[in-house]
Amino acid sequence: MKFLDLRFFILFMWIIVMIACLAIIFLIAPLGKYLILQKNSILILQTSFIQAILAVMIVGILIYLLNKFQKIYLFKKLMDKKKD
């Protein structure tokens, strides 16, 4: 049963990582698609800057969430070990 908990924990972590990747690919990347046709380098640069900031924010949130869930998992495992 303890090994099954670890499997679910790892599966949950990978699901969170995949959701973050999909958000970056399908929400942030298409922002610049429409500006390429305009040939205005300032707008393209601004859009690239915004895309970079949003991607870094998503990665930061991802790191924070994964760290939080890791601490919750470890705390749960330590409390279960004390009961035994």
Contacts in CASP RR format, 6 or more apart in sequence:
PFRMAT RR
TARGET T0000
AUTHOR 0000-0000-0000
METHOD contacts of the structure
MODEL  1
MKFLDLRFFILFMWIIVMIACLAIIFLIAPLGKYLILQKNSILILQTSFI
QAILAVMIVGILIYLLNKFQKIYLFKKLMDKKKD
2 80 0 8 1.000
5 77 0 8 1.000
9 69 0 8 1.000
9 73 0 8 1.000
12 69 0 8 1.000
13 66 0 8 1.000
13 69 0 8 1.000
16 62 0 8 1.000
16 65 0 8 1.000
16 66 0 8 1.000
16 69 0 8 1.000
17 62 0 8 1.000
17 66 0 8 1.000
20 58 0 8 1.000
20 59 0 8 1.000
20 61 0 8 1.000
20 62 0 8 1.000
23 58 0 8 1.000
24 55 0 8 1.000
24 58 0 8 1.000
28 51 0 8 1.000
28 54 0 8 1.000
28 55 0 8 1.000
28 58 0 8 1.000
29 51 0 8 1.000
31 47 0 8 1.000
31 50 0 8 1.000
31 51 0 8 1.000
32 44 0 8 1.000
32 47 0 8 1.000
32 48 0 8 1.000
32 51 0 8 1.000
35 43 0 8 1.000
35 44 0 8 1.000
35 47 0 8 1.000
36 44 0 8 1.000
38 44 0 8 1.000
END
